[in-house]
Amino acid sequence: MPDTPESVDAYLAGFPAEQRDVLQRVRDAIHRGVPGATEKIRYAMPAVMLGGRYAIHFAGWKKHIGLYPVPVFDDGLEAEIAPYRSEKDSVTFSWKEPVPYDLIERVSRAIAGLRGA
């Protein structure tokens, strides 16, 4: 993975094919949850932007995929995301386990709602 990629596509291109496919599917799920959003690299990772402000970041790491920041939700969505929480505002998905793309989409939609989409 490049240290400072110029675009999200360049970021993804830095991963082996299997991981790149998973990250692309995460990207797609986020965009389904935040339709019309734009992208940029922020803090050396992909950021999905909504109205000129970030909505959510995603990144691939050695052992997992991370989403940041993910607020604590007040409803059943929090119960679903809770097993993946690694910090108060971070969630991680192991490369070794199936990634819940539908959950990522719903989390992204909920975050967009909080950001005023």
C-alpha positions in Angstrom: 0.0 0.0 0.0 1.4 3.4 -0.9 2.2 5.8 2.0 0.4 8.7 0.5 -1.9 7.6 -2.3 -3.3 10.3 -4.7 -6.8 8.8 -5.0 -9.0 6.0 -3.6 -8.3 4.0 -6.7 -4.6 4.3 -6.1 -5.1 3.4 -2.5 -6.9 0.2 -3.5 -4.4 -0.7 -6.2 -1.7 -1.0 -3.4 -3.4 -4.1 -2.0 -3.2 -7.7 -3.2 -6.2 -8.7 -5.5 -8.2 -10.5 -2.8 -8.0 -7.7 -0.3 -8.5 -5.1 -3.0 -11.8 -6.9 -3.9 -13.0 -6.8 -0.3 -12.1 -3.1 0.0 -13.9 -2.3 -3.2 -17.0 -4.1 -1.9 -16.7 -2.0 1.4 -16.4 1.1 -0.7 -19.5 0.1 -2.7 -21.5 -0.6 0.4 -20.5 2.8 1.9 -21.6 4.5 -1.4 -24.9 2.7 -1.3 -25.5 4.1 2.2 -24.3 7.5 1.3 -25.5 8.1 -2.3 -24.1 11.1 -4.1 -21.1 11.3 -1.8 -17.6 12.2 -3.1 -14.3 10.6 -2.1 -10.9 11.8 -1.2 -7.8 10.7 0.6 -7.7 12.0 4.1 -5.1 10.9 6.8 -3.7 8.6 4.1 -6.9 6.6 3.8 -10.1 6.8 1.8 -12.7 9.2 3.1 -16.3 9.4 1.8 -17.4 13.0 1.9 -20.9 14.4 2.3 -21.6 18.1 1.7 -17.9 18.9 1.8 -17.4 17.2 5.2 -16.3 13.7 5.8 -18.9 11.1 6.6 -16.8 8.0 7.1 -13.2 6.7 6.5 -12.3 3.1 5.6 -8.9 1.5 5.5 -7.2 -1.8 5.1 -4.6 -3.0 7.6 -2.5 -6.1 8.1 -5.2 -8.0 10.0 -8.4 -6.1 9.4 -10.5 -3.5 7.6 -11.4 -0.5 9.7 -14.3 2.1 9.6 -13.8 5.4 11.3 -15.5 7.2 13.0 -18.6 5.2 13.8 -20.7 6.8 16.5 -22.5 4.8 19.1 -26.1 4.3 17.9 -29.1 4.3 20.1 -31.0 1.5 18.5 -30.7 -2.1 17.3 -28.0 -1.0 14.8 -25.7 -0.6 17.8 -26.3 -4.2 18.9 -25.4 -5.4 15.4 -22.2 -3.3 15.2 -21.1 -3.9 18.8 -19.3 -7.2 18.2 -17.0 -5.3 15.7 -16.2 -2.3 17.9 -12.5 -2.0 18.6 -12.7 1.5 20.1 -15.6 3.9 21.0 -15.7 5.2 17.5 -14.0 2.5 15.4 -15.1 -0.8 14.0 -13.0 -3.5 12.5 -13.6 -6.6 10.3 -11.1 -9.4 10.2 -9.8 -10.3 6.7 -10.3 -14.0 7.9 -14.1 -13.6 8.4 -16.9 -12.7 6.0 -17.4 -9.0 5.9 -21.0 -7.9 6.6 -21.4 -5.5 3.6 -25.1 -5.0 4.3 -24.3 -3.8 7.8 -21.6 -1.5 6.5 -24.3 0.0 4.1 -26.8 0.5 7.0 -24.1 2.0 9.2 -23.1 4.4 6.4 -26.8 5.4 5.9 -27.2 6.0 9.6 -24.1 8.2 9.7 -25.3 10.1 6.6 -28.5 10.8 8.5 -26.6 12.1 11.4 -24.6 14.4 9.1 -27.8 15.8 7.6 -28.0 14.0 4.3 
